[in-house]
Amino acid sequence: MRTILMATLLTCATVGTLVAQSDPNPCPLHAQHMAAASHDHGTTVDQRGDAVMGFEHARTTHHFLLASDGGAIQVEANDPKDAESLAQIRGHLTQVAKAFSTGDFEMPQKVHDRTLAGIPEMSHFKDAISYRYEETERGARVRITTTDPEALKAVHEFLRDQIEDHKTGDPLTPAS
């Protein structure tokens, strides 16, 4: 009986040591689960974006561009003949320019399900930041400008967070 007890204890100790020394993520599909979770975030941002913006992300291309005096949010229809997306883009970005000018950042909050970097400061500096709607051939843009250094920092943080969340691949530094 003592021999069986000793063998059992020794086996448990050995297994415990092996588990402790093994991969901290013992699930053999851990990498796939993590990739899916990351993909799910992007998918949910796109789904919420479609609902909030009123057009399909798959039919459009977003760009968040940094500039030395601020930057721009630009959306264009992928198909130049897609009149429906073109109208929806222009309507949405007209609303964005008006809302942001008053310090209302509810739309990006709904899309991202969180407060993006820079938004509290942009709301605080709303009178120091200009939001100008501009039409492009295939869509529109909201040009964001400021001469205030703190407001500029906030605008750049906001645009960088958008670039990362939407995975646009746009440059993270202002164009020269």
N, C-alpha and C positions, 0 to 999 in steps of 0.2 A: 504494500500500500504506500509506504514511504517512497519507494522508487517511482511509482506512478505519479505521485504528487510532485516529486522533484523534477521529473521529466516534463510534466505539464507546466510548471513554473519556468523551467528553462526554455521551453518552446515559446511561451508567452513573452518572455524577456527578449528572445531573439527576434520574434515577429515585431514587437514594439520598436526595437532598435532599427530594424530594416525599414519600417514605415516612417520613422522619424528622419532617417537619412535619405528617403526617397524624394521624388519630385513633390514640391509643396502643393501642386495641383494634380492630384492623383487620377483625375478623370482622363482617360485616354483621348477624349474628344474636347478637352479644355480649350485648345486653340480654336477649334471650330465654333464652340459656344461663344467665345469672346469676339470672334469675327462677326458672328451673327448678331450679337448684342450691338456692336458698333454699326453694322448695317441697319439694324432695326431703328437706331436713333436717326440715321439719315433718312430712312423710309418714313418715319413718323414726322420728321420735320417737313419732308416733301408733301405728305398727305395733309398736314395742318396748313401748310403754305398754299396748297391748291384751294382749300376751303376759304382761307382768309383773303387770298389775293384774287380769287375768282377766275384763275386760268390754270391750265395744267403745266406743271414744271417740265414735263417730258416734251412739250411743244414749244418751249421757250428756253432761252439762255440768260442766266443772271450773271452780272459782273458787279463786283464791289471794288472800286478803284480809288486808291489813295493819291492825293495830290498835295503839293506843298502848302496850299491854302485850304485844304479840306479833302474833298473827294467826290465820289458819285456812286449812286445806285443806278445801275443800268439793266434793263430787261429788253430782250428782242425776241421776236418770233423766229423760230428756226426756219420756217417756210415763208418766203417773202409774199406768197399768195394767201397766207392764213389771215384773212381779214378779221375773223372772230378773235383770235389771240391778240392781234394788233390793237383792236378796240379795247379789249379787257386790260391789256398792259397799260395803255394810256389812261384809262379810267382809274386803275389802281394807283399808278404813280402820281396822278393828280391828287388823289386822296392822301397819299403819303406826304407829299410836299405840304399840304394844308395842315394835316395833323401834326407833323413834326414841328412846324412853325409855331404851333401853340404849346409845344412841350408834351404832346400826346404821343406816347410810344406804345400804345396798346397793341397795335398790329404785330410788331416784331415779338412782343411778349407772347401773343397767342400762337404765332408760328413756331417759336422756339421753346415754348412752355417754360420760360425762365427770363430773367432780366439780363439782357446782353451787356457785356462790358461797355462802359462809356455812357449808357443811357441815363443813369442818375445825374451825371455831370452835364450831359447835353440838355436835359430838362432844366437844370439849374441855370445854364448859360443860354437859354432859348433866345434871349434878346441879342446875343452876340453871334448867333449863327444864322446864316441865310440858307433857305431851301428853295431852289429855283427849278421848276418843272421845265423840261425841254423835250421836244419830240425829236426822234431819230427816224431814219428811213424805215426801219423794221420794228420800231417800238418807241421807247422813251427813256429818259433818265431824270433823276433828281440830283442836281448839282448842289453840293453842300460846301459852303465857304464860311470862313471866319478869319479875323485878324487877331483874335485873342489866343495866346499860347496855351492856356489851360483848356479852352474849348476845342482847340485844334487837337490836342492830345486825346480828348474824349472822342472826337469824331474818328480819329485813326483807330482807337481801341474798338469802337463800335464796328467799323468796317472790317477790321481784322477778325473779329469774332464772327461776323457774317461769312467771311471768306472760309474760315475754318469749319463752321457748322454746315454750310452749303457745299463745301468741298469744291469751290470753283477753280482753285489753282491760280487765282489772281495774285499778283505780287503783294507782299506784305509791307513793302516800303513805298513811299511816294515816288511817282514818276518824276524824273528830273527835267 
